[in-house]
Every structure is written in C-alpha cells, then in structure tokens.
Amino acid sequence: MANNIFENFKKVDCCGCSACETICGKNAITLQYDDQGFLYPNVDTHKCVNCGLCTKVCPSFDKKITKLDLCYAVKRTEIEKMKSSSSGGFAAALSEFVVSNGGVVYGVAYEPFPHVATIRVDNIKDLEKLKGSKYVQTDPSKSFHDVLIDLKSGQFVAYFGTSCHINGLLNYLQLKKVSIDSLLTIDLICHGVPSPRLFEEYISWLSKKKKVTGFDFRTKVNGWGGGSINFYPTIYYGANQECNTLKSWGYTKLFFSNNCLRPFCYNCPYAGKGRSGDFSIADYWDVEKVFPDFYSKQGVSLVFVNNIKAQHFFSKLNNIEVKQSKYGLGMERQANLIKPSSISPRYDEFWIDYKNGGIVCVLKKYAQLSFVAQIKHKLKKVLKRK
C-alpha cells in the first residue's frame, strides 16, 4: 500500500469524501477543486510524514460493503408533509424521529445557495433544509470530524450520504477507534454526482436578468410516478417561480446526459447489491405495477433495511405505511441497483467545450438551450393550448 494518497493517485479512484483530509494529523492534505469543479486531495510533501493513514482511510483501499437485505415500499401517513419530500417521505420521517429523540442529523443542503454542503441539524425546523433531491456533489465540509465529536460526546447521529462517502466516514471512525453503536447511516441509491461548479455557474447564468434565490430539482406539481419519472425542475426568483421550462431543465439535462459525472461514478463499486449504509433508499418507480393499491401520487420510497440496527429503527417509525417487497421487484428503472451509470461517448467532447466556452456553451449544445430550441419549445406550448 502507498505511504500517502498521492502515490499512484488516479482521479478515477477518488470519490471526494474528504476522509483523507480529515484524518491527517499534520494538515498535509487539502481538498482542492480541479478544472472540472470536483474536489480532489492535494498533499503538501513538506508536511507529510508518510504515516499512511490517508491510504488506510480511503474507501478505494478499504471498502465497507454489505449485501442489500430486507426491502420495502414506504410512504408517510401525513400527506401534507409528504408533498415537500422528493419521494415517499421516509428520509424525512426518520430524520424527525431522530431529532425528536435528542439525536442529530447530517444531510445535504444549500449552505448557502447555490453551494451544496453536508450540514448538521439538531432541530425539526432546520430539517426542511435537507428535504428535496440535490443532483450535485456535496462539499463534505469536515462533517466527518463533527460526527466524531458528536459520537464521543454520547450524541446519537443519523448520517445521510452516498455509499462512497458513508464508506469513508466508517473507515475514519474505525481508524479513530470510535464506536458506531450510536451512528445510523443512510445511503442514497444515486445516478452519480455532477460537478458542483457546473451547478453554481448554471445558477449564475440564470441570475443574469433576475436573481435566482432557490432551485428545486423535483416538484410534485403533477404528482409523482404513475408510469413516468416526474421531475418538474423549478427556479425561484423570490416569491416568483418558473417551472418545467427549457431553462429550468438545463442543468438536469446535463446530469442525465452522463457527460458531467465524477469519473469515480462510472465505475462505482456500490452500484449493485453491495451498499455501505444501514439503510439504502431511493424512489420506488413503477411501484404501481407490483403494488397498485399502495401507489400514491405523492410518492413512494424504496427502502432497504440492511442490518439489525436498521430493523430496530424501522420498527420504531409509527408515521409510515410499509409493504414488504424484494430486490428487483418493479425496480427496472432504478438502473444503479444493477450497475454504474455509463460514461457518455461525448464525455471528452463535453469537457473540451466547457473549457473553451463555459456553461453557456454546454447548455446550448448538450441541453438543447440554443435560441432556436427555445423558440421551438415556446411554439409547441402555444400549439398545445389551442
């Protein structure tokens, strides 16, 4: 094994979890943005003592993977609360239970908008910040160290994140010899994480005429699921909003094009039945095909309960409805339960275009946001109304 993270370093092996930076006792490692806008470790060789901790903590060297176990379709019983969640509201229900019982929750929020970071929440009100999907790689913001402090002080912690980040957290706590009995981890079955710089530049571009104050990747203006993946991206300009337009779809189209995901994501070792969290969660798309009576227009969560600890907390939630399922049943559209997202054949071309022309160039070319495309879109909307 290498003595430090930079020996034989390959970007394709780095998930950006920050474990190496956090564990370094000499402050020799800092995460820095590369030219695509992703965070990668940089080692100060003058400070590094080659202790090897950064390689031991790295998820690429020590993978914590367990097989998916029990599987459920889940939805909240409180319909109004479920409306503000992206899916069936399981994550929010679990978070409220943890905080109501004196625990803290770590999750992803705009902090501040449009920067996306992992934050610590210890009250019900601020849990609202964690709601909603954010298709952007989070800035871990030294959250691993904060979790360590909480656990050492006897605090119960629930940590939401991608499998790779949770793997990094578990490795960090193991090397620090901290018990994880009071830690509950929830991994997100994700498509991959795009560059945070792309998102921030997209919001900056949208703000040229009027300042954008918020962005929701998925609103339920026309409900959830029902044979389609309803997203309805929404831009907020103060009290006003713009929903389901070419402009509001711009960044989301880049996300689904598979041109701008982190290199690690295209070979993700967690995209399958092997996960790192106590729980694994996603949307239960196509649930109406297997459990038609359980379908809700406000959303249904897909929840894997991966161990005894997760089973214990799952049984404590009294504000959810559940239907036991099994792996693969009606989950065809959760492709990342089977394999990683495939790299686009235009990946290199995309990043060359971005380097030369910036966010506007790639939005026009890869998200159909050219002037001609916008005119065609407006004409179609007019014709539909006639």
N, C-alpha and C positions, 0 to 999 in steps of 0.2 A: 504493500500500500504506500502511496506517496506521502511525504512528510508534510506537505501543505497542499491546499486546494488548487493551487496554480500549476503544480507539476502535472503534466499530461492533461491540462484542463481542456475540456471541449464544451462549447456552449450547449450542444445538444443534450448534455448530461445534467445541466443545471436548471432547476425549477424555480429559482428565485425565492426560496423560502426564508432566507436570512439566518438559518441556523448556524452557519459558519461564522458570520459576522458577530452573532450574539454570544457564541461560546468562547470567542477569542479573548483571552485574559490580557493580552498585550495591545489590544486595539489596533492590530496589524491589518485587519480586514475591514474594508468599507464596501458597501453596495453602491455601484455607480451605474447610471443609465448609459446604454450603448447607443449607436446611431439609429437603431430601430425603436428605441424608447423602452427597452427592457432592463431590469436591474440585474447586474452580474457582480460577483465579488472581485475586488481588486486587492492584492496583497502588497503591503509595504515590506519589502525584504529587509529593510533596516530594523524593523521592529520584530519581525517574525523570528521565533526561536525553534522552528521546526518541531513543535511538540506533537503534531499530528492530530490534534483534537478536531480541526476543521474537516479532515477527511473522515474521521470516525463518525461525526455527526451528520454527514451528508447523506440524504436519502438514496442517492445513486450508489453509495457504498454499503448502506445498511437499510434494506427495505423491510418495513413492518407491514406485512400483507396477510390478511385473514380472508377466508372464503366467505362470500355472502351466505347468510343463513336464512332466518325466517323473513318472509316478505308479506307486506300488507298494502292494501289500498286504504288511504286515510283521508278524512275530511273533518273540519271543525264543525261543531254543532251550532256555533254562533255565526249565522250567515253574514251579518254586517261586518264582523271582524274579518271574515274570510275574504271579503271583497278587496281589502287592501294588501292581501298576500298574492304572490305571483301564482301560486298553485293552490293546494288544498288547505294551507294554513298550519301544517304540522310543525314547521320550524318555529312559527310564532307561538303556538300553544306550548311547545316545550320550553321556549325561552321565558315565557310568562311564568310557567311553573317554577323554573329555576330561580328567577329573581324574587318571586313571591315567597320562596322558602329561604331567602337570605343569600342566595348564590349570585354569581356574576356571569355575564355572557360576553363572549368575544365574537364579533362578526364584522361583516364588511359594510361600510357606509361611505357616503360622500363626506369627506372631512378635510378641508372644506370643499364644496362643489367647485369644479368637477373632479378634484383629486379623490381617488378611491383608496381607502386605507382600512386596516383592521383596527377596530376600536373596542374599548372595554365599556360595558354598560352594566350599571347596578341598580337601575330603577325602571319601572314599567313604561313611563313616558318616553324615555330615550330609546326603548326597543323599536319604536317607529322608524328610527334611522336605519335599522338593519333590514327592514322589510323591502321586498322587491328585488328582482334579479339585477345584477350589475355585470354586464359582459365585458369586463375589464380586469386585468390582473391587479390584485390589491398590493398596496405597499404594506408589508408586514409591520412596519413601524416599531420594531423591537417588542412586538406583542409577546414573543416567547419569554422574554425576561420578566415581563409583567405577570404572565401566568405563573412563572416560578415563584415570584414574590407572594402571589395570592395563595398558592398551594402551601407554601411554607408557613403562612400565617393561619392556616386552617380553613381557608375560604373554599367553598365548592365552586368549580368552574365548568362552564359549558363552552366549548370552542368549535365554531363553525368555520370550515375552510375546505379547500380542495384536498384530495387524498395526499398529494405530494407535500403540501405544507403541513398537514397533520403528521405525516411520517417524520418530517424534520423536527416538529415540536416534540414528538415522543422520543426521538433519538437524543435531543437536547436534554430533556428531563432525565432520561436514563443515565447519561454521562454525568449529570449533576447530582445523581443519586437521590432524586426527589420522588416520593411516592405519587402514583397517579390514581390512587383509590378515590380521590375526590375530584377527578377530572373526567368529564364526559365529552367525547369527540364526535362530531357530526360531519361527515364528508359529503361533498356535493358531487353528484354524477355529472361531470361537466363535459362540454364540447371541446374545451381548450380555452386558453386565455389570450386575448389580443393585447397589443401594446397600449399601455396607459397614455403614452404620448399621443397616439393617434386619436384617442377619445378626447383628450384635452384640446388638441388642435381642431378637432371637429366642432366642439362647443365654441371655441374661439371664432371659428368661421361663421357659425350660426349667429353669433353675437354681433356681427359687424353692423347690422342695421338696428337691432334691438337686443338688449342684454338678456341672455338666457339665464334663468335663475334655478332651473331644475330640469331633469330629464328622467323619464320613466321608460324603461325598455319594454315593459309589458303592462298594459292596462286592460281591464276587463269590460271595456265599453260595449262589446258584443259577446261578453261571456268568455268561457274557457273551453277549449277542446271541442268535442262534438264532431269528430271526424276531421278537424283541421287544427293546426297549431296557430292559435290566435295570439298575436303579439301586440299590435297597435301601439308602436312607439310614440311617445308624446313629449313634445318640447313645451316647457313652461316659461312664459315671459311674465313674471309677476303673477297677476290674477288671470292672465290670458293663457291660452294653450293652443297648440297645433298638433293634431293627432292624425296618424296614419297617412301622412303625405310623403312625397318623394324625399323631401328634406329630412323629415323625422326618421325615415327608413335608412338614410345614407350610411351611417356607421354600422347599423345592424346588418346591412347587406355585405359590408366588408367582412364582418365577423363570420357570416355563413359562407363566404367565398373561400374560406380556408387559406387565404393569402397572407394573413397577418397574425397568425397564432404564434406563440412562443415555440422555438424549434423543439424544445423538450416534448411538447404536447403531441407531436406527430408520431412519437414512439412511446407514448405514455404507458408505463408498466401497470397502471391501476385501471386502465380502460378494459374492464372484463369482470370476472367474478372475484378477483382479488382486490380488496379495499383495505384502507388503513383505519377507518373510523369505527366507533362503537355502533353508530347509526350510519347508513348511507341513504341519501334522499334525492328525489327528482320529481318531475311531473309524471303522472301516470297517464300519458297519452294513450288513447284507444281503450281506456278502461270500460267505456260503454259497450264495447264488443264482447267483453268477457263477463262484466258485471253490470248489465244495463240498468238494474234497479238502484245501483249505487252511484251512478253518474250524477254529477252536479255541474250546472252551468257556471258555478263559481269556482270550480277547480277540485281536483283530487290529487293528493300527494302519493307518490310511490315511496314506501319506507321499508328499508331492510334493517332488521334488528339482529345485529351480528354477534352478540355475546350476552352473557347473563346480566352484566351491568346494564346494558341497553334494555333488556327484557324487564328489569326491575323498574326503570323509569317509565317505560312504555305503559306498564300496568297501572302507574300512578295517575296518568292523564285521564281526567273524567269529562273533558270537554271535546272529545273527538269520537267519531264513529269509525270503526275499522272493519275490514273484510280481508280475511286471510287469502293470500294468493300464492304463487310460486314463481321462481325465477323463469323468465322468458314468456310468461303468460300475458299476451297482449302488449308486449314491450318492444315490438319490432321497430318503433320509431325512437326508441332510446338506444341508438346505434352504439353509443360509447359504453354500454354494458357489455358489448361484444368485442370491440376493437377501437383503437385510437382514430381520431379524425385523420383523413388522408390529406397529405400536402397537395396544394393546388399545383397543376403543371405550369401555372403562370406566377408562381411564388417569386422567383428571381426577378422576373419582369416587373412585378408589382413593386418590389423594394427599390429597383433602379428608378422606376417612375416616381416613387415617393421621394427618393434622394434628389432627383432633378426638378420635380415640380411640386412637391409638398402635398398636403392633404387635399387641396382643391383638385389637383391632377388625378389622384387615385379615386376620389369620389366621382368625378366625371367619367372616368374610364371603367371603373370596376363596380360602381354602384348606380350606374345609369342616371347620373345627375347632370348631364350636359344640358345646355339650353334647349336643344331640340327635344330631348327626352321629357323635360319639364312641360313643354308646350303640348306634347302628345298626351301626357298624363292629365293635364287640365282639360283637354278636349274630350277625353274619354269620360271624365266626371260629368261634364256638361251633357254629353250624349246620353248618359245613364239616367239623368234626371228628366229627360224628355219622354 
